[in-house]
Amino acid sequence: MRRRDFLVGTATGLTVSGLQIDRLFAQTETPHHHHDGCGLLYASPAEAMNSPSEKLAFLPAIHVGTKVDRPDYLAVVDVDPMSPTYSSVVSRLAMPHVGDELHHFGWNACSSCYGVEGKARQFLVLPGLASGRIHIIDVADPRQPKMHKVIEGEEIAARTDLSTPHTVHCLANGEIMISMLGNAAGDGPGGFLLLDDSFEIKGRWEREASGMKFNYDYWYQPRLNVMISSEWGAPKTVSQGFNPEEVSKGKYGRHIHLWDWQERRIRESFDLGEAGWIPLEVRFHHNPASADGFVGAALSSAIWRFHANDDNWTVDKVVQIEPVETAGWPFPVPGLITDLVLSLDDRWLYFSNWLHGDIRQYDISDPAHPRLTSQIWLGGVIGHENDTPHRKLTGGPQMLQLSLDGKRLYVTNSLYSPWDNQFYPDMAEQGSYLMQLDCDTERGGMTINNNLFVDFGAEPDGPARAHEIRFPDGDCTSDIWS
């Protein structure tokens, strides 16, 4: 029996303590490296934590919403402090067309494919939120990405009645699943697109989506036979910027959905109420046997915990960020929690308050009672003094990515061009940035690493917005263990 089959067979029903099994096995194995140039796949979260430090970072750089009439591009940034090109963009791969609004992206294979013959982390799957195109990029040479294939948004719409691709995850069988925010006309609820391992459109994943009004992010936990998905709003709504009046009209989501992974149907939907408007990023524990995770409700500025006891799932609010009265604003300013990430040992939770301008670190050793351990200020609208010596920062901290060992947190500040231009109009001319925070993984704490600062306002073709961050050997938001 293969080790992976043994773990799947014995882990069913384990609680969080099941991570100790992964750690035990990780001590005797090395990361799975398929062939030269491709990224690593890992047998367990603990094995990933012991892997080499990241040397490069991939980021989409977005010209949509600026005065630069050029295609968006994939930027490769050197994050190796021992490299002569450290803290700089070392290559740029332009997309074939203008107007994509590159956003979130993922891999053709992650650690869910560990032990599957022929699977390698070689291709980035990079959708355009505005165009609906899906770009397949070969990063076998991570410093020189190459375009492999482009799937047109019109083809996806015609064959599946889906539009506006968002979250990308690979599946253990080699397929790629992408959450889609809308139908072909830009209305909700959207659904989930499947690509096969040759990047051909296979169809829709869900068999039934009764109860889902909108779609956004998702995370699956196959050993528990569940998936959690969240809600933003229909493409027609969110693409026009944020109008508070549309919240009360029901044009934004406040539900998360528990799916039966095998049946591909919603088992149960949870209405988060007034404290749960716009639940965005979904993060299960990395321990594949854990029935515990978190979702951030952006507009309500709350962190909700979802968890199960004997397969009875409940959802509880565990963190609340209070709004702040701010001059020039007609209402108290919410924190607007727009991204969150968990460390691979499931001990630390980080999230960004895009409007308040801070990043927070919580100890979640007790997931029912997160404990604030550190806070860093980087911009925002409420007037708090920044903790950085760099130029005055436009925008607030937004996308987060954590190194596999949990010691380095990378930050960019662009949310989505229509919302950037509404809340932080200077970003269109000043561009955005990539920064790094150093994290204390023993006692808690964050400090700004002043050696890494990439100014995307100084790019050769003009200012660009940097968004999600990925590493060639995986990260804390792309890898799922099956």
C-alpha positions in Angstrom: 0.0 0.0 0.0 1.3 3.4 -0.9 1.9 5.8 2.0 -0.6 8.3 0.6 -3.3 5.6 0.4 -2.5 4.6 4.0 -2.9 8.1 5.3 -6.2 8.6 3.5 -7.5 5.3 4.8 -6.5 6.0 8.4 -7.2 9.7 8.8 -11.0 9.6 8.4 -12.6 11.0 11.5 -9.3 12.3 13.1 -9.4 15.7 14.8 -6.8 18.4 14.8 -4.3 16.1 16.5 -4.1 14.2 13.3 -1.4 16.7 12.2 1.0 14.8 14.5 0.7 11.8 12.1 1.8 14.1 9.2 4.7 15.3 11.3 5.8 11.8 12.1 5.9 10.7 8.5 7.4 14.0 7.4 10.6 13.3 9.4 11.4 10.3 7.1 10.5 11.7 3.7 11.8 14.3 1.3 9.7 16.6 -0.9 8.5 15.0 -4.1 10.3 16.7 -7.1 9.1 15.4 -10.4 11.8 16.7 -12.7 14.2 19.6 -13.0 12.6 23.0 -13.2 9.2 22.1 -11.8 8.0 22.9 -8.3 7.9 20.7 -5.3 4.9 18.7 -4.0 4.8 17.7 -0.4 3.4 14.7 1.5 2.3 16.8 4.5 2.1 20.4 5.8 5.0 19.7 8.1 7.1 18.5 5.2 6.3 21.7 3.3 7.3 23.8 6.4 10.8 22.1 6.3 11.4 22.8 2.6 13.8 25.4 1.2 12.9 29.1 1.4 11.3 30.8 -1.5 13.6 32.5 -4.0 11.1 34.0 -6.4 7.5 35.3 -6.3 5.0 35.4 -9.1 2.5 38.4 -9.1 0.0 39.6 -11.6 0.6 43.2 -12.5 -2.5 45.0 -13.7 -2.9 48.0 -16.0 -6.7 47.9 -16.1 -8.1 51.1 -14.5 -4.9 53.1 -15.0 -3.9 55.4 -17.9 -1.6 52.7 -19.3 -3.1 51.2 -22.4 -1.1 48.0 -22.2 -1.8 44.4 -21.4 -1.6 43.1 -17.8 1.4 40.9 -17.2 2.9 38.3 -14.9 5.8 39.7 -12.9 8.6 37.5 -11.5 10.2 39.1 -8.4 13.5 38.0 -6.8 12.9 37.6 -3.0 16.2 35.9 -2.3 18.3 38.2 -0.1 21.5 36.5 -1.3 20.8 37.3 -4.9 22.2 40.3 -6.9 18.7 41.0 -8.3 17.0 40.9 -4.9 13.9 43.1 -4.4 13.4 43.7 -8.1 11.3 42.4 -11.0 13.5 40.0 -13.0 11.1 39.3 -15.8 7.6 40.2 -17.2 5.3 38.1 -19.3 2.7 40.2 -21.0 -0.7 38.8 -21.7 -1.9 38.7 -25.4 -4.7 41.2 -24.9 -5.5 44.5 -23.1 -8.1 44.5 -20.4 -7.9 41.2 -18.5 -7.8 42.4 -14.9 -5.6 39.6 -13.8 -6.5 38.7 -10.2 -6.3 35.4 -8.4 -4.4 32.4 -9.8 -3.3 28.9 -9.0 -1.5 25.7 -10.1 -2.1 22.8 -12.4 -0.9 20.6 -9.6 -0.4 21.1 -5.9 0.3 18.8 -2.9 -3.1 17.2 -3.3 -1.4 15.4 -6.3 1.5 14.1 -4.2 2.4 10.6 -5.2 0.3 10.8 -8.4 2.5 9.7 -11.3 3.3 12.4 -13.8 1.9 15.3 -11.8 4.2 18.4 -11.4 3.7 22.0 -10.3 4.7 23.4 -13.7 1.8 25.5 -15.0 0.2 28.6 -13.6 -3.5 29.0 -14.3 -4.0 32.8 -14.5 -7.6 34.1 -15.2 -8.7 37.5 -16.1 -11.6 38.7 -14.0 -12.8 41.2 -16.6 -12.1 39.4 -19.8 -13.0 35.9 -18.6 -9.9 34.5 -20.3 -7.8 31.8 -18.6 -4.1 31.9 -19.3 -2.0 28.8 -18.9 1.6 29.7 -18.2 4.6 27.3 -18.3 7.0 28.2 -15.4 9.3 25.2 -15.8 11.9 27.9 -15.9 10.5 30.2 -13.2 12.6 33.2 -14.2 11.3 33.0 -17.8 7.6 32.1 -17.8 6.1 31.2 -21.2 2.6 31.4 -22.5 1.3 27.9 -23.1 -2.3 28.4 -23.9 -5.2 30.9 -23.7 -8.8 29.8 -23.1 -11.2 32.6 -24.3 -13.9 33.8 -22.0 -16.4 33.6 -24.9 -15.8 29.9 -25.3 -16.3 29.3 -21.5 -19.5 31.3 -21.6 -20.9 29.5 -24.6 -20.1 26.0 -23.3 -20.9 26.4 -19.6 -22.9 29.7 -19.1 -20.2 30.9 -16.7 -18.1 34.1 -16.5 -15.7 36.0 -14.3 -13.2 33.4 -13.1 -11.8 33.8 -9.6 -10.3 31.1 -7.3 -8.1 28.3 -8.9 -7.4 25.0 -7.2 -6.1 21.8 -8.7 -7.8 18.5 -7.7 -6.1 15.3 -6.8 -7.3 13.6 -10.1 -5.5 16.2 -12.2 -8.4 18.4 -13.0 -8.5 22.1 -12.3 -11.5 23.8 -10.6 -12.2 27.5 -10.9 -14.9 29.4 -9.0 -16.9 31.6 -11.4 -18.7 34.7 -10.1 -21.5 34.9 -12.6 -23.3 33.4 -15.6 -22.6 34.5 -19.2 -24.7 37.6 -18.7 -22.9 38.7 -15.6 -25.6 37.7 -13.1 -25.3 35.5 -10.1 -24.9 32.9 -8.8 -22.2 31.6 -11.1 -20.7 28.2 -10.4 -17.5 26.2 -10.8 -15.6 25.5 -14.0 -13.6 22.3 -14.5 -10.6 22.0 -16.8 -9.0 18.6 -17.5 -5.3 18.0 -17.1 -4.7 19.1 -20.7 -6.5 22.5 -20.0 -9.5 21.6 -22.0 -13.0 22.7 -20.8 -14.7 19.8 -19.2 -17.8 21.5 -18.0 -19.3 22.5 -14.7 -18.3 20.9 -11.4 -21.5 21.3 -9.4 -24.5 19.1 -10.1 -26.9 21.4 -8.2 -26.4 24.8 -6.5 -29.8 25.4 -4.8 -29.5 28.1 -2.2 -26.4 29.8 -3.6 -27.1 33.4 -4.6 -23.5 34.5 -5.3 -20.1 32.9 -5.6 -16.5 33.9 -4.7 -13.9 31.7 -3.0 -13.8 28.0 -1.9 -11.6 25.5 -0.2 -12.2 21.7 -0.1 -11.3 19.1 2.5 -11.5 15.8 0.7 -10.9 13.5 3.7 -14.0 15.0 5.3 -15.9 15.0 2.0 -16.7 18.7 2.3 -16.1 22.0 0.5 -16.9 25.5 1.8 -17.7 28.3 -0.6 -18.3 32.0 0.0 -20.2 34.9 -1.6 -19.3 38.3 -3.0 -21.8 39.7 -5.5 -22.7 39.3 -9.2 -20.2 40.6 -11.7 -22.6 43.3 -12.9 -22.7 44.6 -9.3 -19.1 44.5 -8.2 -17.6 45.7 -11.4 -19.3 49.1 -11.0 -17.6 49.9 -7.7 -19.2 49.7 -4.2 -22.6 51.3 -3.6 -23.7 50.9 0.1 -27.3 51.1 -0.9 -27.0 47.8 -2.9 -26.2 45.9 0.3 -29.7 46.4 1.7 -31.1 45.5 -1.7 -29.6 42.0 -1.4 -27.0 42.5 -4.1 -24.2 41.3 -1.9 -23.7 38.0 -0.2 -23.8 37.0 3.5 -23.9 33.2 3.3 -21.3 30.5 3.2 -22.2 27.1 1.8 -21.2 23.6 2.9 -21.0 21.2 -0.1 -20.9 17.5 -0.3 -17.6 17.0 -2.1 -18.5 13.7 -3.8 -22.2 14.5 -4.5 -21.3 18.1 -5.7 -24.4 19.5 -4.0 -24.9 22.0 -1.2 -25.6 20.2 2.1 -26.3 23.3 4.2 -26.1 27.1 3.9 -25.3 29.4 6.8 -26.7 32.9 6.9 -24.1 35.0 8.7 -26.6 37.9 9.2 -25.7 41.6 9.6 -22.3 40.6 11.0 -21.5 38.5 7.9 -21.8 40.8 4.9 -19.5 39.9 2.0 -17.7 36.8 3.2 -14.7 36.5 1.0 -11.6 34.3 1.6 -12.1 30.8 2.9 -9.3 29.0 4.7 -9.6 25.5 6.1 -6.9 24.2 8.5 -4.1 22.7 6.4 -4.3 19.5 8.5 -6.3 17.5 6.0 -8.1 15.7 8.9 -9.3 18.9 10.6 -12.9 20.1 10.4 -12.0 23.6 11.3 -11.5 26.8 9.3 -12.1 30.5 8.9 -13.8 33.0 6.6 -13.5 36.8 6.6 -16.6 38.9 6.2 -15.2 41.9 4.5 -17.9 44.6 4.9 -18.9 43.5 8.4 -15.2 43.2 9.3 -15.6 40.0 11.2 -13.8 36.6 11.2 -16.0 33.6 11.3 -15.0 30.1 12.3 -16.7 27.1 10.8 -16.2 23.7 12.4 -17.8 20.3 12.9 -18.4 17.9 15.7 -19.5 14.5 14.5 -20.2 16.0 11.1 -22.6 18.6 12.6 -21.3 21.9 11.3 -21.6 25.2 13.1 -20.4 28.8 12.3 -19.4 31.2 15.0 -18.0 34.8 14.9 -14.6 34.9 16.7 -13.2 38.3 15.8 -14.9 41.7 15.3 -13.2 44.8 14.0 -15.2 47.9 15.0 -15.7 50.7 12.5 -14.0 54.0 13.0 -15.6 57.5 12.7 -13.5 59.3 10.1 -13.6 62.9 8.8 -15.1 63.1 5.3 -16.9 59.7 5.5 -20.7 59.6 5.7 -20.6 56.5 7.9 -18.1 54.9 10.3 -15.3 53.3 8.2 -15.2 49.4 8.4 -11.9 47.6 8.5 -12.9 45.8 5.3 -11.1 42.4 5.9 -10.1 41.5 2.3 -7.6 38.6 2.8 -6.5 36.1 5.4 -4.0 33.3 5.5 -3.2 30.5 7.9 0.3 29.2 8.7 0.9 25.6 7.7 1.0 24.4 11.3 -2.5 26.0 11.8 -1.2 28.1 14.7 -1.2 31.6 13.2 -3.9 33.6 11.4 -3.1 36.8 9.5 -5.6 39.2 7.9 -5.6 42.6 6.3 -8.0 45.5 7.0 -7.8 47.3 3.6 -9.6 50.5 4.7 -8.2 50.8 8.2 -4.8 50.0 6.9 -3.5 47.4 9.3 -2.4 43.7 9.2 -3.1 41.6 12.2 -1.6 38.4 13.5 -3.6 36.1 15.8 -2.6 33.0 17.7 -5.3 30.4 16.9 -4.0 27.5 19.0 -7.5 27.7 20.4 -9.4 28.3 17.2 -12.6 29.3 19.2 -10.7 32.1 20.8 -8.1 33.8 18.5 -5.6 36.0 20.5 -4.2 39.2 18.9 -0.4 39.0 19.0 0.7 41.7 16.6 -0.4 44.6 14.4 1.3 46.6 11.6 0.0 49.7 10.0 0.5 50.3 6.2 -1.7 53.0 4.8 -5.5 53.1 5.0 -8.0 56.0 5.2 -8.5 56.5 8.9 -5.3 58.5 9.4 -3.3 56.1 11.5 0.5 56.7 11.4 2.3 54.1 9.2 5.0 51.8 10.5 7.1 51.9 7.3 10.0 54.1 6.4 9.1 53.8 2.7 7.3 56.4 0.7 3.8 57.3 1.8 1.8 54.2 0.9 -1.2 54.5 -1.3 -4.1 52.2 -0.4 -4.1 49.7 2.4 -2.6 46.3 2.9 -4.6 43.7 0.9 -3.3 40.5 -0.6 -1.2 38.4 1.8 1.0 35.4 1.2 3.0 33.5 3.9 6.1 31.5 3.3 5.9 27.8 3.9 7.9 28.0 7.1 5.6 30.8 8.3 8.4 33.3 8.9 7.8 35.8 6.0 4.5 37.5 5.2 4.3 39.2 1.8 1.9 42.0 1.2 0.4 43.9 -1.8 -2.2 46.7 -1.7 -4.5 46.4 -4.7 -8.0 45.0 -4.2 -9.8 45.3 -7.6 -9.4 48.2 -10.0 -13.0 49.6 -9.8 -12.8 49.6 -6.0 -9.2 50.8 -5.9 -10.2 53.8 -8.0 -13.2 54.5 -5.8 -11.4 54.3 -2.4 -7.8 55.0 -3.3 -7.8 57.0 -6.6 -4.1 57.9 -6.4 -3.2 54.2 -6.9 -4.0 54.4 -10.6 -1.1 56.9 -11.0 1.2 55.7 -8.2 0.9 52.0 -8.7 1.2 49.5 -5.9 3.9 47.7 -4.0 5.2 44.4 -2.7 6.5 44.4 0.9 7.6 41.8 3.4 7.0 41.4 7.1 9.1 39.1 9.3 7.0 36.9 11.7 8.0 35.5 15.0 6.6 31.9 14.9 7.4 31.1 18.5 6.0 33.9 20.6 4.1 36.0 17.9 5.0 39.3 16.5 5.7 41.0 13.2 8.3 43.5 12.0 8.7 45.2 8.6 11.7 43.9 6.6 13.0 47.2 5.1 15.2 45.4 2.6 12.4 44.2 0.4 10.2 46.9 -1.3 9.1 46.6 -4.9 7.5 49.7 -6.3 5.1 48.8 -9.1 4.6 52.5 -9.7 8.1 52.6 -11.3 7.5 49.8 -13.9 8.9 50.4 -17.5 5.5 50.8 -19.1 4.0 52.8 -16.3 2.3 52.2 -13.0 0.7 48.8 -12.4 -1.3 47.2 -9.5 0.2 44.1 -7.9 -2.2 41.5 -6.5 -2.0 37.8 -5.4 1.4 36.2 -4.7 2.6 32.7 -5.5 5.9 30.9 -5.0 7.4 28.3 -7.4 7.3 25.6 -4.8 3.9 26.4 -3.3 2.5 28.6 -0.6 0.0 28.7 2.2 -3.1 29.4 0.1 -2.6 27.2 -2.9 -1.7 23.8 -1.5 -4.4 21.4 -0.2 -3.6 17.9 1.1 -5.9 15.0 0.2 
